[in-house]
Amino acid sequence: MTDSPRPSDFLAPGKVAAAMRAQSAEQDRRDDENHWPKIETYARHNAEARWRPDNMAGNDDEPDGLELIDWPALAAVPVPPREWIVRDWILPRAVTLIAGSGGTGKSLLVQQWLTSIATGCAFLGVRPVAAVPTLFVNCEDDTDELHRRQHDICMAFGRSLYSLQNLHTLPRVGLENALGHFDDKGRFIAGDLFHAIRDHAQRHGIRVIALDNVAHLFTGNENDRQAVTPFVNALARLALEIDGAVILVGHPANSQGSEFSGSTAWEAAVRMRLFLARETDDDGDEVNGSDRRILSRNKANYAAKGERLEMVWRAGAFHPDSEGGNSREPDDETAFLACLDMATDARRNVSHLPGSNYAPNHFARMPEAGKRSAKALATAMERLINRRVIEVDRELWKGSNRHPKSGLKRAEMCANPPTQPIENIAPTPAPTPCADPRQPPSQVIENIAPTLRAPTPLLLRNIGAGPEGPPPLTEDEWAEQQAEDDAVAAELGWEADS
């Protein structure tokens, strides 16, 4: 250690400064020896072990309780792959927010998706990475309603209720469902229900918890980010504790175009935000009476934003919109033909080519279209043209200037049937089959076989012994040959000739 400055050295400022720097360096060295080995040990422990709640309260070996990453220690550790519950849609150890207007089917969507995850079935064309136990906390429906809904879901998946051991469902309608409260300092304090849900999930290996919905579970001011952020953080902590996903169901605000209600902290605090919407036309208006729904991924930290899953409600469950019998193609075509008939009756010619008289644009404004979009009508038009139900550039009528008007027209199918009969060239009519199986057929086929069963085939030897065939067998050889043939026939299961 450098000697302390003597009183005479104060007359030399340079010596004093050098001595102070030396003392500071020595103190830093001592601090490093006492401090950094513990930090490195703690960081390596953090790299090898998952997060544990007791670490957050502090650690006796770490002065400030901070979990630091030791990047050099991770240099030799393989980079872990991205994990998913449902690839690109539901993340583990994170919170996913699913919002949608009332009546769109959010609860049904969540219950059906949890069933898919619990059983490993594909839902809307997307299969979970693995079948894992799930927990559905529903605050709005009773057991009977959940039973009816689950029956329809099982019918859609081709499963029985016996296969739902991994689907845990907790009805909470009419009960106190707050997950916690806020103290005087604005901190979120988890309540009994929160702990009961966590304990059940840990005890049964639950990997996905869905909470339906935020209006029942969150008691703070949804417009206050100081309340929203701690609440969502508590759900994120729950996701970490179960090493799984937490799905939170919410509602949008009343304002036009809103996708979630309250503070933007709902958007910022979650890792994935999905939105369930009804079908809309080109103007953004909902299509009346449509059973189609679109689930869009409007926030995603680790997947492409804006992807959609399109579905249709049928028989109490959601099905992929591309399934046979689920799409609106027949209805769109019927609407297009109705509009075409009205335009033809009004002597308004329309065309399949984009322009001033483009049929889909005109038809989308007609009542017969039922608020279908021009895009949907254009797709229907192409299908009708390909099937030759309608024809293009056909002469319709003559205009006021005596020039013919042309455009789309229904195809004329067999308007004039042939007048000449087609000659029957069959020599005799085919016999009428008998409807009564107990009666013999009207046309008897003669049986020319000498016996009712074929004789046992003879297994010949010496075939082709010479140009004149094999020499004739003696009586003893013939008997020996016949005995061998009968033995082979018996071994093969044939009956010997009588």
N, C-alpha and C positions, 0 to 999 in steps of 0.2 A: 504493500500500500504506500502511496506517495505521502511524504511527511506534510503535516499541516503548515501553512504559511507562517513565517515568523513575523513579529511586529514590524521589523524593518522592511519586510517585503511589501508592505502596503504602500511604500513609496514607489514601487514598480508595478503598475497596473497590469502589465503583460504577464508577470509571474503569478499574480493573484488569479487572473482569468484562467491560466493554464492549470493551476491547482484545482479550481472549481470544476473545470471540465473533467479532470481526472477523477475527482470524487464522484461526479455524476455518472461517469462510465462504470465505475466500480459498483455503485448502487444498482445500476441497471443490470449488470452481470449477476449480482446476487438475486435480484428479483426474478430474472429468467430461470435461474437454477431452481428456485422455489416454486415457480408458477407454471412454466410451460410444460414440464413433464406431465403434470396433472391434466393440462388441457389436451395434450396429445393422447394420453391414455383414455380420457373421456370421449374424444372424437373417434378413436378407433372402436370403442365400445358402441358408439352411436352408429358407426358404419356397419357393424355386424348384427345389431339388434334392431327390432322395430320399435316404434314410438311406444312409450308406456306412460300412463297418466301420472305415476308417482314422480317421473322425471321433471314434470312441469312445475312441481312445487319446490324444486331446488335439489341440490345434491351436496352432501357433506364434503365430497372430494373436489367439488367445483365451486370456487368462491361466489361467483355471481349466478350460478344455476343455468348458464347458457349452454345450449347444445350447438357446438360448432362442427363444421364438416372439415375433416382432415383430408384435403384433396390429394396430397402426396400418398397418403395411405390407401386411397382408392385407385391409384394409378394401375395397380396390378389386379384390380377387381373387375370382372366383366360388367359391361353396361347392362343393367336389367332391362328386359323388353317392356314395352308399354302393356299394361294389363287392362282388360275390359271385362265387364259383366255381360254387356251386349255391345259388340264391336261398333265403335263410332257413335253409340247412343247412350250408354250408361257406364260411367266410370266407377271403379272402386275407390274407396277412401276419399270420397268427394260427395257434394250435394248437387242433385239435379232438380231443377224447378220445371214442373209441367203446369202450364197455365192454359186457360181457354174460357170462353164465355159460358154462362150457365146453359145447361141443356145440350151441350155438344157431346157429352159422353166421356168426360175425363175419368170419372170413377170406374166406368166400364173399361175404358182403355187401360187404366192402371191395374185393375183386377185381372184382366185378360193377359197383360204383359207379365205380371207376377206368376200367373199360372204357367205361362210359357217358360219362364226362368226356372220355376220349381220342377217342371217335368222335362225340360229340354226340348220342347216342341218349338218349331219355327213359328213366328208370329209376324204377319205382314211380310213374309219372305226373308225375315232376319232371324237367325237362330242364336240363342245364347252360347257363350263360349263353353259353358258347362252348366249342368243342372245343379242348382244350389238351393238351400232352404230360403224361403222368403217370409216376410211378415207384413200383413196389410192392416194398418190401423185406420179404420173407417169411422168417422164421427157423424155421418149423416144417414146411414141406412141400418135397418134392423136385420136380425138374423134371417127372417123370411125373405126379405128382398135380396139379400146377399145369396141366399140359397137358390132362388129363382135365377138370378144372374149367373151363378156358377154352373147351374145345370145347362144353360144355353152355351156358356163358354166351353164346357166339356163336350157338348155335342159338336161344336165347331172344330175342336181339336181331335175328336174321335177318342176321347178318354172317359173314364168313369170317375166318380167321386172317390173310389177306393185307391186311385193312383195319386191322390193329393196329400200324401203324408208330409211333403216338404212345404206345403202352402199353409202357413199359419195366419188366421184371420181373426181380428179383434174388433167386434162391433162396439162402438162407444156412443151411439146416438142417445141424446138426453142426459149425458153424464158431464161432469166437470172435466174438461179435456185440456186445460192449460198445461203446457210442458214445464212451466216455471214462472217466476215473477222477477221484477226488477227492484233492487234495493234503493236506498236513498242516494247512493252514488251512481246509479244508472247501470250497475252490473247485473247481468242475467244470472239468476240463481235457479238451477235445475230443481224441479219438483219431484214429487213421488211418482207421477206417471212417467216422467223421463227416465228415472232410475229403474222403474219396473220394466219398461220397454227394453232398456239396455241389458238388464239382468236376464230377461227371457231370451234375448237375442244371443247373448254369450253362452247361455246354458244349452241352447239348441243349435248352435252353429249357424245362426241366421246370417246371410251375406247381403241381403237386400231388405231394407225397411222402407215402406211407402206410408207417408203420413197425409191423410186426406181429411180436412184440408187446413190451410194456414189460418183461416178465419176462426177456427175453433181452438187451435193450438198456440197461437201467438197472442198475448194479452197486451203488448205494447202498442205504440203509435206506429202504424205501418208507413207513415210519411217521415218518420224520424230515423235518420240513418244511425244515430247513436244507440237506438234500440234495435234496429234491424240487424246491424252487423254483429253484435254479440249473440243474438239469437241464432243466426245462421252459423256463426262460429261454433256454437254449442252443438249444432247438428253435424258440423264437420268433425268435431271431436268424437261424436257418437259414431260416425262412419269410420274413423280411425280405430276406435275401440273394438268394433266388430270386424275390422278389416274388410269392409264391404261398402255398399252404396246406400245413401239415403235419398229417397225421392220425396219431394215436397210438392203438394198439389195446391195451386193458387188460382185466383180469379183476376181478370184484367180490370182496369178502371173503367168508369162509365164513358170516358172521353173516346171519341172516334179514333180508331187505329191503335188504341192502347193494347199492350200485350201482357202487362202485369200491373197490379195495383200498388200504389204507394211510392216510396222513395226509390231512387235509382240504385240504392244499396242492394236491393233484391237482385238486380242485374249484376252488380259488381261482385257480390259475395259468393255466388254460385259458380261452378265450373261449367255446367251445361244448362241451357235454358231451351225448353221445347214448347211449342205452341200448337194447340189443337184448334182447328178452325173449320167452319162449314164451307161448302163449295161456294165460290163467288163467280160472277160474270166478269166481262172485260171492264166494267165500270167499278168493280170492287163491291158490288151489292150482293148480298147473300141470295142464293137461288132458293126460291120458296119450295118447300116440300122435298128438298134433296136429301138423300140418305148418305151422300158422300161426305167424307171428312178428310182433311189433310193435316198431317203432323209434320211440322217443319222444325228444323234445328236452327234456331236463330241466334244462339250463342254457343260456341264450342271452342275450348282452349286447345284441344288436341285432335280435332276432326274438321272436315270442310264445313263451313257455314252455309246454310241455305238448302241443304238436302232435304228431301221430303219423302214421307211414306203416305201413299194414298190408299184409302180404305173405303168400304161401303158397309153400312149397317144392314144386317139381314138376320132374321130369326134370333134376335136378341144378342148378337155378337158382331164384332168387326171382322171383315174378310178383306183380303187384298182386292183392290179394284180391278185387277187384271183377270180375276177368276171368271170362268165361264158362267154366264147368267147373272153376273154382278154388275156389269157395266151398264151405262145408259145408252149404248149404241142403238138398240132398237127404238127407244123413245126419241132419240135425236133424229133418226131417219124418218120416223113417223111425223115429227114436227116439221122437218124440212119438206116432206111431200105435201103436208097440209098448207104450208106457206106457198109452195109452188102452185098448188091448185088455186089458191086465192089470187095469186098474181096473174095466173093465166085467165081466170074468169074476169079479172079487171083489165085485161089486155095490157099488162105491163110485162114486157119481155125482160128477162134477166139472163145473165151469162155466168159461165164457170170461170171466166178470166177476170183478174182484178181490173177494176175500172169503175166508171160511173154507175154501171148497172150490175155490179158484182153481187150475185145472189146472196151469199152469206151476210154481207153488210146490210142489205135491204131486209132480209128475213129476221135478223136479230132485233129489229125495231117493231116487228109485227106481233100482235097478241098471240097468234097461233104458235109462236116460237117458245112461249112459256119462259121468257127471260133467259133463254139459252144464249151463250156467247157466240159471236161470229166465228170464233175458232172452232167451237164444237160443231156448228152447222157446216163449216167448211170441211171438217173431217167426215161428217155424215154424207155430204155431197160427193166426196171422192169415193166413198164406199158404194154409193148408189150408182155412180158412173161405172165403176169397175164391174159391178154385177149387171150392168146394162138395164137397170131399172129406169134410169133416165138417160136421155141422149142429149148431146151437145150440138149446137149450131144447126138445129132443125128449124125448118120454115114453119112459122106459127100462123101468121095472117098478113094481109096487105095493109099498109099504112094509108094515110090520107092522100099521099102522093102516088099511090098505086104500087109502091115499091114493097117487096116482101120484108117482113120483120122476122128475124131469126133469134134463137136463144135456147134455153133449156126446155125440154119437153119430156113428159112421161113416155116411155117406150110403148109402142102399140104391139101388144102381145096377141098374135093369132086372131086378128080382127076378122079375117075371112077364112074359115076352115075349108079344106079341100072338098070339092063337090063329087069327085070320082071315088068310088069305094076301092079299097085295096083288096086285090084278089087273094083269096086264101089258097096257097099252093100246097098245103099239106094234103097228102093222098087220102087219108082217113082221119076223122077226128080222134083225138086221144080219148081212151076210156075214162069215164068219170070215176074218180076214186070213191071207194065205199066209206061212208062216214062211220059205220058200225064196225068196230074191229072184230066182232064175233062172226060176221058174215064173210064168206070168201070173196075175193076180188071179182069184179065183173068180167075180167079177161083171164082165163085160166091158162097157165103156162104148163105144158106137158113135161112131166118128169121122165127123161129118157135114160136115167142112170139105172143099171141092172140091179143094184142093191142100194139100200139107204145109207150105207157107209162105204168109204173107200177102203180097199184092202190094204193090209200092211205092206209097205213098199219092200221090194226084194233088194237086198244089198248084194249086188253081183260082183264077182271077181273076174279077173282075166279079161276085162273088156278090151277089145281090140287086139286079141292074141294073134290074129292073122287076117289076111284079106277075106277069108271066108268066115271069120268069127271064131270063138273059142270052140274046142272040141266038145261033143256032147258028154254030159255027166252020167256016170253009172248010177245005179239005184242007191248004192251005199253012199256014194259021194253026194247025191241029191239029198238023202236023208240027213247027212252030216251038215250040208250047206243050210238046209231048212232049219235045223236045230240051232245053228249059230245065228241065223237071221232072227229066229224067234227070241233068242236070248238078248240080242241087241235091241230088238223092238220092245221087249219087256223093260230093259234098262232105260229106254227113252220114254217109256210110258205109253207106248202104242199097244193096242189090243191085237192079239193074234187072230188070224183068219179062222173061222169055224169051218 
